[in-house]
């Protein structure tokens, strides 16, 4: 009985610490976190824009420690934890030409064992130049990936070693945040501030992007995730996180947090929305209303 009581006390203490936690920062100073993911147990995985490393923080830990090292590549963009397949996905950017008006680079889709960090898949994106930015696992268990500079949405089916093109449309230049909401695929464009639905994205013949009408202009929309029928969006241009509901082709938006420093990614977990604030070098916990 004594051992059980001690275990219960330890569990309650850990739960209290997790509830009280307000932010997590990578151990490396000025790592400029760009994206992040939350594992099934609440573990945070944070990608760095300073160099090609992913940091990990267990529930309750305020400092994330180096977990995966892809150096000498340039940096990491998208990060996604897929619990059912025990996989951590990451977009490894080998290099980036920031002198190009639309930005050009060399991106590789990487995957790792979620628990150990052991490498699994190493798949360069098609095209001579590209930007492997963000991704989401669809209801069909395939991975859907935004190639920002080529205006493409790519699909990687389970077990596949090559990409399929889901959508290639000029309206998708700057494709960035991507998520499924109620079975439909949505993509935002960071350069033009657009929000689009890709009809029938999981089918053999997806339709052309359909623009979603928002009640205001989106300012550098970036990370986007859906949770319990609501889409959450980070806008780096105005320091806000919003909850979005969509009916037909019209969106309703409600700001749930403002005054953030360059929010560029987010991930809901339980009653918390973890938001990356890149200039502030941290991931901040925002209560979900």
DAKA-V593802 format. One record per backbone hydrogen bond with DSSP energy under -1.0 kcal/mol. NH is the residue of the N-H (numbers start at 1). CO is the residue of the C=O. E is the energy in kcal/mol with one decimal. If there is no record, write none. Layout:
nh:co:e
NH:CO:E
NH:CO:E
This chain:
nh:co:e
5:1:-2.6
6:2:-2.3
7:3:-2.3
8:4:-2.5
9:5:-2.3
10:6:-2.3
11:7:-2.3
12:8:-2.5
13:9:-2.3
14:10:-2.2
15:11:-2.4
16:12:-2.5
17:13:-2.2
18:14:-2.3
19:15:-2.3
20:16:-2.1
21:17:-1.1
24:283:-2.3
25:62:-2.2
27:64:-2.5
34:47:-2.1
37:45:-2.2
39:43:-3.2
42:39:-2.0
44:57:-2.8
45:37:-2.7
46:55:-2.7
47:35:-2.7
48:53:-1.8
49:31:-1.0
49:32:-2.1
50:31:-1.8
53:51:-2.0
54:68:-2.7
55:46:-3.2
56:65:-3.0
57:44:-2.3
61:58:-2.5
64:25:-2.4
65:56:-2.5
67:54:-2.8
68:54:-2.1
70:52:-3.8
73:70:-1.7
74:93:-1.4
75:93:-1.6
76:48:-2.7
77:91:-2.6
78:133:-1.6
80:89:-2.2
82:87:-3.3
86:83:-1.6
87:82:-2.3
88:112:-2.7
89:80:-3.4
90:110:-2.5
91:78:-2.4
92:108:-2.7
93:75:-2.7
94:106:-2.7
97:104:-4.1
103:100:-1.1
104:97:-1.4
106:95:-1.6
108:92:-2.6
109:123:-2.8
110:90:-3.0
111:121:-1.9
112:88:-1.9
113:118:-2.7
114:86:-2.0
117:113:-2.3
120:111:-3.0
123:109:-2.8
125:107:-2.2
130:105:-3.0
133:146:-2.2
136:144:-1.9
138:142:-2.9
141:138:-2.1
143:156:-2.8
144:136:-3.0
145:154:-2.8
146:134:-2.8
147:152:-2.7
148:131:-1.6
152:147:-1.6
153:167:-2.5
154:145:-2.9
155:164:-2.7
156:143:-2.7
160:157:-2.4
164:155:-2.4
166:153:-2.9
167:153:-1.5
169:151:-1.7
172:169:-2.4
173:170:-1.5
174:148:-2.5
175:172:-2.0
176:188:-2.8
179:186:-2.3
181:184:-2.7
184:181:-1.8
186:179:-3.2
187:196:-2.5
188:177:-2.3
189:194:-2.2
190:174:-2.6
193:189:-2.0
196:187:-3.0
197:210:-2.5
198:185:-2.7
201:198:-1.2
203:200:-1.8
207:199:-2.8
210:197:-2.7
212:195:-3.4
213:249:-3.2
222:234:-2.7
225:232:-2.0
227:230:-2.9
230:227:-1.3
231:244:-2.8
232:225:-3.7
233:242:-2.3
234:223:-2.5
235:240:-2.6
236:220:-1.8
237:219:-1.8
240:235:-1.2
241:257:-2.5
242:233:-2.4
243:254:-3.0
244:231:-3.7
245:252:-2.2
247:250:-2.7
250:247:-1.8
251:213:-3.1
252:245:-3.0
254:243:-2.1
256:241:-2.5
257:241:-1.5
260:239:-2.5
264:276:-1.7
267:274:-2.0
269:272:-3.1
272:269:-2.0
273:286:-3.1
274:267:-2.7
275:284:-2.9
276:265:-2.8
277:282:-2.9
278:262:-1.1
281:278:-1.5
282:277:-1.6
283:24:-2.9
284:275:-3.3
285:22:-2.9
286:273:-2.5
288:271:-2.6
